[in-house]
Amino acid sequence: MFTAIAVLQLIEKGKLSLNTPINKFFPDGKIKNLANFKGQNYWDKVTVEMLLNHTSGFIDYLNVYGDDEKALKVFSVKGKVYSSEEIYNLAINHGDANFIPGEKFKYCNTGYIILGDIISKLSGMNWRDYIQKNIFDKVGMKNTYFGSRLTKKAKRRMMRGHFKGAPSFMPPTLAGSAGEIVSCTKDLEKFLLAWHGGKLYLRPETLQMQQTKGFHQMYEDYKVLTYGYGVMQVAGFYGHGGQTFGFQSYVVYNPTKKIAYVIGVNDATVSPMSLFFLLENISFF
């Protein structure tokens, strides 16, 4: 959500649009191979909107192994710092895109790494600095950090992540602009209320667009859960889930009911979204 909001802020400032093709920012290089599909390259067809609502078709670098346990063994290298280029290569090296850009929905963290780089290019500052200044500081999120920038004090306070009951570790930069943020329930509640209150945008139309436009069904058998520009929508609640190899989270707000849920679990195999569904009596199927 943070990366998507940052992009929409830059759209408000006229730096780009939803329809801007991403080859404007990356005209050449190996990154273009992300758009290879059945002998053709569709790089010039991919837009900012497709990255925001996961319709680019790109391979999701975090899920290339199809098994969290195997991925954990591969990625859990302490001291490792992942660059954007390394992350792009993780996706490229696992073959063609899933489909022609714009044809359908498939969740893709790779697209949000690209969006982070676009934020850096257009704002003139690292995407972390931009989000810190234009979201964290604006909302007053004093206990929210980027995993790669955790202070010693914050590290001491942070819960240990687990996978299947055992302590686990993931290099923060592996998540990058697709989810490197470390926060707490109070700060995330502040964030939700500020976002729904329109405090993060210049115009109310931007929030309205984010809550009504660009949505696609996330699962074939479950029509209620849809995904738009960096936000999930289910039963009138707007928010997002998060998962690394040690933690899961789910944050949502219903503007009609004026109810917020901020749920965090320090075990990657325990689903806070399922708890939300249970509390709201929502059937997944």
N, C-alpha and C positions, 0 to 999 in steps of 0.2 A: 504493500500500500504506500509506503514512504517513497519508493522510487517512482511509482505511478503519479503520485501527487506532485513530486518535483517536476516531472515531465509536463504535467498539465499546467503547473505554474509558469513554466517556460513558454508553453503554448499561449498562455494569456499575455505574455510579454512580447509575443510576435516573433520569437526565436525559431519556431518551427510550427508544423501543424500535424494533425492526425494523418493526413495524406502524404506527408513528406516521405519520399523514398529514402531508405537508409543508405543507399549507395552515394547519397550526397555527402555523408560523413565518412564512409568507407568505400571510396571509389575503386580500390584495388587491394590486392593482397590475398593471402590464403583464406581469410575469413569468408570470401565469396563462396568457397566450397560448401558452406553450410546450406546453400540453396540448390545444391545438385540434386536432381531427381530424374531417374530413368534416362540418363544420357543428356539431359538439358540442365542449364543453369538459369534459375529464376531470381537471381539477386536483385535485378533492377525492378522486380515486381513487389518486393517486400516493403511495407510501409511502417511507420511508427505505430499506427493503430494495431497492426498485426502482432507487433511485439507486446503491446500493452494487453491485448486480450487473447494471447496465445493461439493465434491462427497463422503463424509463420510457417509451421510445419518442421521447424528445425529440431534436430535431436537434442533432448534434454541431457546435458552432460552429467547431472547428478543421478540419473536413473538408467545409465547405459548398461549397467550390469543386471538390472532387473531383480536384484536381490540385495536388500539392505545389509545383510551380514557380510556378503562378499565385498560390497562397496566400502563398508567400514574398514575392512582389512586393507583395502587398497589405498584409501584416502587418509587413514589415521596416522599421519607422519608428523610427529611433534617438531615444531620449528619450521615447518614447510610454509612458504609464502607463495600463494598462487597469483600469477599475473593474469590479466584478461586474455592475453594471447594463449597462455597455457590452457585456460578453460575452454576457449574456442577450439583448440586442438583436441581436447578430450572429446568434444562432440563430433568434430570433423572426422577423427580417426575411427569412428564407429559407423561410418557409411553414409549413405544418402539420407536426405530429409525424409520425413514421414509422408508428406504429400505436397502438392503444388500450393504455394502460399495463398492463403485466403479461402481455401476450399472447405476447411473444417476446423474444429477445435481440438487441440492437444496441449496439455500443460507443458510449458517449456521454460525452465530457469535460465537457459542460455540467452533467451531474448532479453531478460532483465539485466544480465551482465552487459549486453550491448547498450541497453538504455542507460546504465550507469556511465558508460564511456561517453555516450552522447551528452549527458548532463555535464560531464567534465569539459567536453569540447565547447559547449555553448555558454556555460556559466563563467568560464575562465578560472574555475577552482575545482579541486578534486571533488567528486560527487559526495564524499563523506562530509567535507566541509560545507558543501551547499545544503545538504539535508540538516546538518547540525544547526546552521544559521537560520534556515528558512522553515524548519519544522520543529526540531527539538527546542531550540531557544525561544521560538515564537510561542510555543505551547507551555513552556516552563517545565520541560522534562529533564529534571536535574539528576535523575538516577537512570538515565538511558545512555548507552555507549555503543560504539562499534567494537566488535570482538577483537579486532586487530589493534585497537587503541585503548583497551581496558587499563585503567590505573591500577596500581598495586592494591589500593584500598578496595576498589571494586572487585578485583580478582579474589580477595579474601572473603568478600561477602557473597560471591556468586555460588549458586548451587552446583553440585557435581552432576553431570549428565550421565544417563545410564541407557544401556541397550540390553533388553531381556534380563534386567535385574543386575547386570554387571556394569561397573564404571566404564565410560567410553569417552572418546575425544575426537574432535574434528577441527582441523585448522580453520579459523574464522574466515580467512580470505577465500576459502573454497566456496563459501556462500556469497561473499561479496555483495553487490547491489541487488542480489536476489534474496538476501535474508541474513545479513551479518549482524543485525541489531540485537543487543542484549538489553533487556528492560525489566520492569516490574509491573505488577498489576495496577498500582496507583497511577503511574505515568501513562500506561496504555489506556486507562480510563480517561485521563485528561486528553490524550490524543484523539480518542473516538469522539468525545464531546466537542472538541475544538473543530474537528473535521466536519461533523454534522452541523455544527453551528456556523459553518461558512467562514471560519476565521483563517483558513489556510489559503483562500483564494481571493482574488481581487473582485470577482463578480459572482453573484449567486448562480448564474447560468452555468458556470463551470461545474459546480457541485451537482446541479440538477442533471447535467449531461452525464456525469460519472455514475449517477444512480439510475439512469434510464437508457443510455445508449450503449451499443456495442456488445450486448450480452449474448452469450452462446451457452447452450446446454452442456454441462460438464460430463454427465454420464448418460449413456443411451437409455438406460432403464429408469432414470430418476429425473423427471422433467422439472422438478421444483428447484433444484440447485443449479444456478446459472453463474456465469463469470463474465465480467465486463472489463473496464479499464483499471486493472489492479484491484478489483473488488469482487467478492462473492456475494450473491444474493440468495437468500432462502427464507421463505415465509415472512417477508417484510423486514428481515434483518439484513444489514449490510456490514461486511467486515472481511476478515481473512483468517486463514489458518497458517500455521508455520510448523515445519518439522526439520530437525537435523538428526544426526545419528545419536543424539543424547537427550533431546528435548522435543516437546510438542506444545503448541499454543493455539488458542482460538480466540479471536476478539470480534465481537459483533454488536451492533446497536440497532434498535428498532425505533425510528422517529415517531411512530404512531403510539406505540405502547410506552415510549420513553424508558426502555429497559436496555441495559448494557450488560454484556457478559465478557469478562476477561479471565480466561482460564489458562493456566500454565502447568505443565507436568514435566518433571525431570526424568522421564523415561520415554524413549522414542517409540516404544511399542504400545503405549497407552494413549488412547484417542480422546482429547478434550472435546472434539466436535461431537463425538457420540454422547458425551455427558450433556452437551447443549441440547442435542436432539431429545434426549430423555427428559430434561427439565422443561422443555417447551412442548413435549408430547408430539414431536414431529416424527413421522415414519419415513425412513430412508427409502423404502421401496413401496 
